[in-house]
Amino acid sequence: MATAAVPVLPASSASAERPSSACAPDASLIGFSDALDKTTFAGTPVSGLSALALTRPSRGLALVDNIGTTPARVYDVDLDTGRRGVSAEVRGMTVLTRTDGTPYNGGDFDGEGLVAERGGKTVLASSEREPSIRRFRLSDGREIASLPVPARFQVTPAGEAAVNQTFEALTTTPDHRTLYAGMEGPLSGDGRDAEGRGLQRVIQYAGREGAAYTPVSQLAYRTDPNLGLVELVALGDDQLLAMERGFVAGVGNTVRVYRVTATGVPDVSGVASLATLTDPRGWLGKELLFDVADCPPSGAVAKQPQPNPLLDNIEAMALGEALPGGRRLLWLLSDDNGGATQITRVYAFSVKLRPQPELRARAILPATAYQPGPVSGTQLAPTPVNGITPPFPGQPIPGFSAVIQGSHDRLLAMPDNGFGAKNNSADFLLRAYDVEPRYDRHEVDVKGFISFRDPGHKVPFPIVNEDTRDRLLTGADFDIESLARDYRGDLWLGEEFGPYLVRTDKTGKVLQAPIPLPDGAKSPQSPDLAPGETPTVPASRGFEAMAVSRDGRWLYPILEGAKTDDADQRRRVVYEFDVRANRYTGRTWWFRVADPSLVVGDAGVLDGHRLVLIERDNEMGPRSVVKRLVVTDLDEVGADGYLGRRTAVDLMRVADPHGVSTPARPNEYGVGEVFSFPLQSVESVLPLGGDRVLVANDNNFPGNDGRVPGRADDTEMIVLDVPGLR
C-alpha cells in the first residue's frame, strides 16, 4: 500500500495532548505562545510574519511580508513545545537583497511563501507583488535566481491576478522535486462561483533543490465560500495540507486546515476559465482536518472580536517532527500586519495524517442478471429506460440496500422494495441473495436466495399475497432497506413504509408483528397511519441504515433523513433496540449530516460503539459531490449534543494504484488512477477485517446511469483499504 512520503523527524518531547485539547478527531492543540508579539530584533519590528519553514526540528525561518519601508527579511526562530509549554524566540535575521546587494523592502517585495533548501543555506521566497518566486542565499541574503511565472498570473493590468491575491502559498515535496505555488485568490478569468467559493489555481513546478524549477502544470483548487488559500504543505505522493483563511470586520477570522489530494487531478493549464470546470474530479480533493475555531481557547486573549479568542490572522504553516501515537507536530503562525489589534502568535498542534484510501477489489453484477421468479415490472410504463423496457423476464436484482457476512467468503445481500414505490412493486418479491464476489474475475456469482414471507400471519395488515400459502412478501408490503443478524441467527430488517423493524428467522420467515418507532412517528405509507394523521417521517426516509453490535445483542437503526417537524433538518436520529428484551431501550443519539439534503445510507459497527456510516447526496455521475464514509462513536457526544464525526473515505476520490478499475468500458465515468463511486444510491457498507471495508450500491433498476450515460447501472461491490479506519 502506497503511503505519503512525509519525512519523519526525531520524536518531539511534546507530551500527549489532553482530551480537552481536541479540535477535531485528528487534530489537537498542544499550545500557543504570544512571546513574539510586538517585539523587536536588531532594530526591526518582529511583525508581519507570513511564512514559516523549518530547518531543524526546533528551528525555523519566518518571512516578513510588505510592512512599510523596513527591509525584506527572514528571522531565524527557535520553536519549542517543552514542559513549560510552547515557546518562540528570534535568534537571528537575514535581510533579503537584490542581486546588486540593495535591500528589498515593503515597497517592492511582499513576502508570503517560503521554502528552506539545503538545510537553510538557500530559500525560495514568493512575493505577491508581481508575483515572483526568488531564490536567496542566506549567508548574505542576496538574490541568486528567480523562477518563471506564467504570464496570466501577473497582477493586473499585466495579467489576470488581483492585487494582494497571488502567491501566498509555497511548498516543496520532501524530495524537493516538485514545487507548488498557490494563488490566494482567483484570476479574473476564473472568479468565484455562486456560493462564493474561489476558483483558484496552484502551479506545479518540476526541478530540484537549489537548481531550476519549471512550471509543468496547473491544478484547480476550490476554496470554501469567501475564503482564500494562504498556505500549502506538500507531504509527497500527491498529498498536501492546505490552509484557508478569511476575515469579516466585527466578527473575526476563519482559519481551516484541510487534507488535500492531487491524485488523478488533471492539468488545467489549457482551461481558459475554471468556471467551466463542472466535473468534481477535475478539482483537487480536500477534507477538513480541523477548524481553529473549534479548538479550546486555552487561555488565549484576542485584541478584536473573534469567534474564538485563539484565532488571529494565521498565514503560515509548517510540518514538524513525529509525536507519540503516530501523530505529527504542526506549527501555525499569525501575521499581525503591524497593527495594534492583531497578534503575532505561534501555535503548536498535534495532527494525524492518514495515508489515502485505496481500491483493493471490485466485482460487478450486471443490471440485467434476472433471477428465477414471476415476470415483474408489469405496473411500470412499457417505455425504454436506459435501454431496458418493462416488464422484466423474471426478478431483477435492483442493487443492494444492505450486505452482511454470509458463510465462508459469501455474503447475504438484500435489495429493497424493487421499483421505488408501493404502487409499482407488487410483483417484486422481497429476497436476500446468497452471493460470492469473484474479485479475480470482477464478477458476482449469485448462489441462491432466501424469500421473506409470512406464512404464520404475523403481519397485522393485508399484504399482496394475503391468501396464498407461502404469503411471499413484495415491494408493495414493505420497503426493506437495512439488514442485521442477531446473536440467535435471526434476521432483522429495517424498513421505510412504517418505518418498522421486522424480525425473521434465517430462512426469511417473519417471526413477529413488525415493530414501529417507539415515539409513534410514521411515514405517509405507513399502514398504521390513521385518517387525518400527519406523518412526521418523510416518505423514503425511514430505516435506511442499521448497525448491529458485535455480540448481536443491540441494534442501532438510523433514520435516513430528518423528521418533518425537526427544527434541525441536518439531524438524523440513531435508536437503540435491545434484541433480548425485544424492545427499544429509550436511548437515542443525534448525528448531524453536513447539509440538510444529505442522507445516511447505511451503518456498520467497527468495534465497541464505533460506527462507520454512509453519508451521501442524491446525485449520480459527474453531478455527484458527496459520497463518503464517516466514523462516529456512540460514547463520544459533543457539548452540542451531537455525535462527533470524522470523514474516513471520500468515495469520489479513492486511489487506484493497482489499476483495479481499469480498463475502462466505453464512456465509463470515475475509473482510472483515481476511482470514484458516483452511483446515486450508495447504500451498503460492511466492515471487513482490519482496515478493509466493503461498499455496494442500489442501482434503482433501471433508472440510474451514473457510471455509463444511457446504460443502466450495474450493482458494484468494492473493497477499500482505509488506513486508520479502526
N, C-alpha and C positions, 0 to 999 in steps of 0.2 A: 504494500500500500504506500503510495507516494505521500510524503509529508512536506510541509513548508520548510525551506532551508533556513530557519531562523537561527542565527548564531547564538549559542548559549554561553554566556559569560559566567565566571565563577559565582557561586551562590552568595546571595546577599545575607547580611546579618539581620535584615528586617524580620521581625517576629511575625508569626501568623496573625492575620487580621482578626479582630473581634467580630462576632456575628453582627453587632450593631453597626459595623462599618460598611456593610454591604450596600453597593449602589445598584447592583443587578446580580443575577445568578453567577456571572463570570467576571465580575469586577467589584473590588472593594477599595475604599480609601484607606491608605496607610497613614497619611497625614499631610500637612502643608506647612509652609514657612513664609512669613512676610519679612524675613530678615533683610532682603534686598530692597524693599520698598523705600523710595525717596532717599536713597543713599548715593554717595559719590565715590569715584575711584579715579585717581590721577587727575583730579580737577574736572572730571566729566560726570554728568548725571547717569547713574545706572538706571536707565529708563528706556522705554520703547523696545523691550526685548521681544522679538517676533519669531525667532527660530532657535532651536536647540539641537546640537549634535554632540553625541558622546564620543570621547576619545579614549577613555578608560572607564572601568566600572563606576567609579565615583568622581569622574571628572568630565566636564563638558565645555562646549563653546556656545555662547549665546550671542546672537546677531542683533544689532540695533537697527531700527528702521529709519525713518526720514525726519527725525526731530530737529527742526531749526537748522542752524548753520554749524552745529557741532560736527566733528569729523565722523565719517562712517567708521564703525569699529566692531570688533569682536571681543567679548570678555571671556577670559578663562575662569571657569567657575567650579568650585568644589561642591559636590552634592552628596548628602548622606542621609540614611534612614536608620540611624543608630538608636540606642536605648533612650536617648534624650529626645527622640522624635526627628522629624525632617529638618535638615539644616542646609543652608546655602551660603557661600562666601566667595566673593570675587578675589582671584589670586593674580590676575594679570590682564593686560589689554593689548590688542593689536589694532593700529589704525590702518584702514584699507585705503590704498592709494592707486592712482593710475600708473600706467607703465613708466611715466616720467617721474614718479615719486611724489606728485602732488596729491593731497588727500581728497577723496570723495567726501561730500557732505550731504546734508538733508536736501539741498537744492538740486542735486543731480544723481542721488543714489537713494533708493527706498528699499532697504534690505528686508526680505521677507522669508526666504528659504535658505537652508544651509545644509551642506553635506561635508563631513570631515573625510579627507583622504589620507592614506598612508600614516595612520595614527595621529593625524592633526598637523602634518607637515604642510599640507595644502588644503584649501577648502574651495568648494563651489558655492557661490552665493548668488541667489536670484534677486533682482531688483524689479519692482513693479513699475518703475517709471517709464521704461521704453517698450516692453520689458527686455531684460537681459539675464544671461547666466554667465558669470565670470569666474575664473579660477585665480585665487590669490595664494601667494607664498606667505606662510605665517611667520617665517623668520624675520621678515621685514615688512610684511603687509602688502607687497607690491603685486599688481595685476600681471599675470603671465600668459593668460589666454582668455578667449571668450568663445561661447558656443553659438552655432547658428540658430536663429529663431525664424520659423515660417512667417512670411510677410503679413498674413491676415491676423496674426497675433499681436502686431504692433498697435500701440494706443492710437485712437482716432486723433487726427484725420489720416494718419499714415496707414492705419489698419482698422480692424473691427473691434478692438478691445476698448473697454471703458477705462477711464482714469481710475487708478487705485483698485483695479479689479483683475489683475493679471497673475503673475507667477507668485502666488502666496505660498504654494506648497512645492517642496523639492525633496526628493529622496532617491537613494540607490538601493538596489538589491544587495544582499550580503556579499556577493562575489563582485560587486561593482561593475557588472557587465551591462546592466540596464539602469537607466536614469529616468525618473518620472518627474515632469514639471506640470503641476496642476493649476488651472485657472480658478481664481477666487469667484469670478462671476462669468456670465455668458458673453460670447461675442454677439455683436449686434445682429448678425445673420442667424443666430440661434435663439436668443431670447429666453423667456420663461414661459411655461405652459399656463393653462387656465387656472391651475391650482397654485401658481406662484413658485413652482419648482424651477430651479435654474438648470438649463440645458447646457452643460459645460463640457469642456474638452481637457483631456490630460495628454500631453505629448510624451511619447515613449521614445527615448534615445537609446542607441546601442553604442557601446565603446568599451573602454577600460579605464581603470583608476589612474589618474594623473595624465591621461592622454586624451585624444579627441573623442567626442561623442557626436553622433549624427542622428537627427530625427528620422525615425523609421516608420512610425505610425501614430495615429491619434485615437484615443479611446473616449467613448461617450460616458459622461457621469451626470447623474440627475440628483440634485440636492433635495432636501426637504423644503417645503414652502418657505420662502423668504429668508433662507439661509445661504451662506457662502461656504465654499471649500477652502479651508485655511491651512490644512496640513495633511501630509501623507507619510506613512512609514511602510517601506517595502519589506515584506517578510521572506520573499523568494517563492518560486513555483507559482507565480501569477497571483499571489495573495498579498494584500496590503491592509493597513489600517488607515482610515480617513477620519478627519475631524472637521465638523461643520459648526459654524458659529453665526449668530445673529444678534441684533440689539434693537430694542424698542425703548425709546425715551419714556421714563416714568414707570417702566416695567422691569427692564434689565436685559441680561444676556441669556441666550440659549447656546449651550455647547454640548454636542453629542459626538461620540466616538463610535465608528462602525467597523465591522469586519467587511472587507471588500474582496471580491474575486474577479480576476480578469480572464479566467479560463474560458476559452472558446469565444471571447468577445471580439468582434470584427474591427478592422481598421476603418475609421470613418473619415479619413483624410479627404476622400473624394465626395463626401456628403456636403452639399452646399449649405443646408440648414438642418440642424438636429431636430427641428420641429417636425420634419417629415419622417423621423425615425420612430415608427409605431411598434415594431417588434420588440417586446421586452428583453429578448435575448441579445439585442444589439447594444444594451447598456451594461456598464459594469454592475455586477450584482453587489448588493450590500445588505447587511443585517446589523441591527443596533447592538453594540457591545454594552454601552452604558450612556446614560444622560447624566451630566454632572448635577443637574437639578435634583436628581433622585438620591444623591449621596447625603449622608448625615452631615449637618452643618459643622459639627465637631469644634465648636467654639469660634468659628470664623465670624468676622465682622465686616460688613460691606459699607462703603462710603457713599453709596447711592442706592436707590431701590433695586432689589434683585429678587427673583423668585426663591432663591436660596442664598443666604449671605456668603456661602462658599464661592459663588460664581463671581467672575470678572471677565475681562476681555481676553480670554485664553486664545493664544495663537500658535504656541509651539508645542511639539510633541516628540518624544524620543523613547525608544525601547531599550530598557536596561537589562540587568542580569537575571539569572534564574532565582526563583524564590521557592520555599518549601511548598509541597503539594502540586508540583508541576506547573506553577504559575510563573509569570514574568513581571518584572518591575516596569512600570510605565510612568514616565515623567511628563508633566504638563507645566507650561509656564505662561503667565499672563503678561500682556503688553499694557502698560498704564497710559500710553500715549502722552506721557509727560504731564498728565492732568491731576489736579488735586482730588478729584472724585473717583479715581481709578487706582488700582493696586498692582504692584509687581509682586506676584505670588507664585511660589513654586509648589507643585502638587506631586505627591507620590501615590500611585495606585498599584494594586496587585490585580493582574488580569490573567484569565485563562484563554490561551489561543489554541483552539482546537483545529486539527487538520480538517480539510474539507471532506464531506461525504463522497463516497464513490459508488458507482453502479457495479454490482458484482454479478448479477444474473437477471435474465429477462425471459419470460415464457409467454406465449400468445395463444389464446383460444379464439378461433375465428368467429366473427359475429354470427355467421350462418351455420354454426355447429348445432343443428337441430337435434333434439333428443326425443326418445320414444314418448308417445302420448298423442292425445287428440289434436286435430287442427286447431290453431289458436290465432288470435288477432282478428276474429270474424267481426268484432264490433268496431274495428278501425276502418277508416275510409280506404277504399281499394285504389289508392293512388301511390305512385312510387315515392319513397323517401330514401335518399342516399342510395338509389339504385335497387331498393328492395320494396316489393309490393305485397301488402297483406291480402288475404290471410296467409299464414305460415304453415308449411307442411310438418306439423309436429310442434314440439315445445322448444322455443328458442331459449338460450341462456342469456338474458339481458344484463350481463355483467354480474359482479359480485358486490353485494352490500355488506357482507361480513365473511370473514375467513377465520377458522380456528384450526388448531392442530388436530389431525386425524391419527390414524395408526401408521407407525413407521414414518416414511417420508411423505405420506399423503396428507391431504388437507380436506376439511369439510367446508365447502364454500357455498354460500347461500345467496341467491338472487332475491330481489324484493317482490313487489306485487305484480310485476310484469310490464305493463304498458303505461303506468304512471297515474292511473285514476281508478276509482271504484267502477265507474260506468263503462270502462273499456277492457277490463281484465277478468271477466267472469270465466273465460275459458283458459286462463293461465293457471296452472297448478303450482301450489307452493311446495318447494322442494329445497333440499340441501344436497349438493353434489359431492361425491367422493372423487377427488381429483388428484392427479400426480403431476406436478410441474416437471417437465423434462428439459432442464435448462441447457443441457448439452445440445439439444435439438431446437431449442427455443419454442417448444410446444407444450401444451397442457393436455394430458390424457384424462378423459372422463371415464372412470371405472364403474360408476353406478350412482344411485341416489337414494335418499330416503324421502318419503312423501309425508308431509304434515297433514294430519287427518284427525277427525273427531268421532270415532265410532261409538264412544261412550256418552255422547250428547252432553259434554261438559260446557260447550259454548252456549250461553243462555239466549242467544238471539238467532233468528233464521239465517242460514247460510245457503249458498248457491246449490250445493249438493245435499240439501236438507234430508231428502227422502231416500237416499242411496245407502247401501250397506256400509261402505267404507267412509262415507262423508269426507271425501277429499276436500281440503281447503283450497280456496282460489284467491286470486288477487282482488276480487270484489268483497272478500270476507275480512282479510287483514292485509295491511301493508307492512310486512316484516322487514326490518332494516338492520337489526343487530342480533348477535348470536353468542351465547356463552354456555359452557358446560360446568355443572356444579360438582361438588365432591362425591355425589352418588352416581354421576354419569348422566344425569338428566340434562336436557337441553332447555335453555331459556331464550325466548325470542323477545326482542324489544320491537314494538310495532308503533305505527303512527296514526292509525284511524282512531284509536281510543283517546290518547295512547294507552297501551296495555303492556303488561308483562305476561307472556304466555309460556306455560311450562309444558314440556312434552317428555316422553321417555326417549331413549336413544334411538328408537325406531321412528320417532316423529308423531307418536300418538299423544293427543292432548290429555293431560292428567288432571286438570282442574279448571275451573272457570277463570277467564282472563282477569288479571288484577289491574284495576285502574289506578290513576295517580292518587296519592294519599290526600292531596288538597282539593280533590274534586274537579280539577281542571280537565277540560275536554276539548277535542278538536271539532271542526264543523262536520266531520264524517263519523263522529262517534255514535254508535248505536244507543248509547246511554243519554244522548242529548235530549232533554225534554223540550216540548214545543215552546217556542219563545225564549228558550235559554240562550244566553250569549256565550259562545265558545271563547275560551281565553288562550288556547293553544292554536296557533295558526295552522291551516292545512299544510300537511307535509313538513311539520316542524316538531314531530314527536321524538320518540327514542331512536334516533338515527345511530347513536353511539351507546355502547355498553361495555364496560370492563368487568372482569371478574378477578377476585383476589386469587393469589397463587394456591391457596388451600381450597378454593371452590366454595367458600362459606359466604362470601359477600359479593353482591352485585352492585355496580355503580352505573346505572342508566343515566344518560345525559340528554337533555332536550337539545335538539338541533338548532333551534332558534329561540328568540326571546318570546315570552308570553305577550299577548296583545296589550295587557294592562300594566306591563312593567315600565316604570319610568326610565329605566336604563335599558335601552334596546341593544346594548352590547352584552348584556348579562345572559349567561347560559347556566341553567341550574343542574347541579350534579346531585343525585339522590343516592341514598344508601339503602340496600334491601338485604335483610337477613334471611338467607336461604333456609337455615334450620328452623327458624321461627315462622317462616313463610309470611313475612310482613315487612313493611318499611319501618326503619328504625326511628324516623323523625329527624335524622341528621341530614343536612344538606350543605352544599358548598356553592360558592359563586365563582364561575370562571368568566373572564371578560375577554371577548374577541377584539381584534384590533379595529374593527369597523362594524357598524350595525348590520351591514349587508352580508357579512361573512357567517358561515355556519360551521358547526362541529360535525365532522363526517364519521368519525369512529374513535375508539379509545381502546387502549390495552394497558395492562399493568406491567411495569418493568420490574419492580421489586418493592416490597413493603407497600407504602401508599403512593408510590411514584407512578404517574401515568404518562403515556405518550398519546397525544390527541392529533387528529387531523383537523386543520383549520383551512377553509377553502372559500373561494368565491364561486360564482355560478357561471363562469365563462369557460370557453374552450379555445384551443388553438392559440394563435397569436394574441387573442384578447385576454387570455389567462394572465393574471397577475399574482394572485395569492393561492398557492397550493403548498402547504407546509406542514411539517410535524413539529409539535410543540410539547415540551416536557413540563409537567407541573407536579406538585407534591401536596397531597391532601393534609399533610401535617404542617404545612407552611402557609398560613393565611396571613396576608399583609395587614397593616394597620387600617387600610381602607376596607377590609372585609373580603377582599378578593384573593384568590389563589395566585401565587407567583407564576411566572411563565418564562421559558427560555426556548427560543427557536433552535431546534436541533437540525432540521433539514429544510432548505428551500427546494421543494420538489421541481421547481422550474429551472434549477441550476445544480445539477449533480455531475461531478466529474466522471468521465468515462474513459480513463486512460487505457483500458484494455480493449476498447472497441466492441463492447458487448452489444451496443445498439446498432452497429453497422454490419453490413452495408445497408444504406437507406433504401427503402422502397420508393418508387416514383412519387414525387411530391410529398414525401413524408416529412412532417414538421417535428422538430425537437429531438433529433438524434445527431450523433457525432461526438466531438471532443467534449462538449457539454451536453448532457442529456436532460430533457425536460419531460414532465408528466402533465401535459397540457389538456388532460381529459376533464370534461365538465364535472363529473361526479366521482371524485376520489373518495371512496367510502369504506375501504378496508385497510386496517393496519394490524399486523401481528408481530409482536416482538419475538425474535428467534434467540438463539444462544449468543452470549456476549454482546457485542455492539451491532449485531445484524438485525434488520427488521424487514418484513415483507409488506408491500403495499399493493393494492389492487383497486380496480375501478368498476363502477357500474356504468355500462355503456348506453343506458337508456334506449335500447334497441327499438327501432333502427335510427333513432333521431339524432345521435351525436356523430360529428365528423371532425373532431379536434385533431386527429393525427394526420389524416389524408383528406383534404377537402373533397366533398362529394362522395365519399366512401364511408359506409357505416363503421364506426369504431369497433375494433375487436376488444376483447377482455384481455388486459395485460396484468401479469403478476411480475413484480420486480423485487429484487433483493438488494438492499443497500448496506454498505458498511458505514456506520455513523460513529466516528471516534468520540469516545466520552459519552455515548448515549446513556449509559447507566451511571 
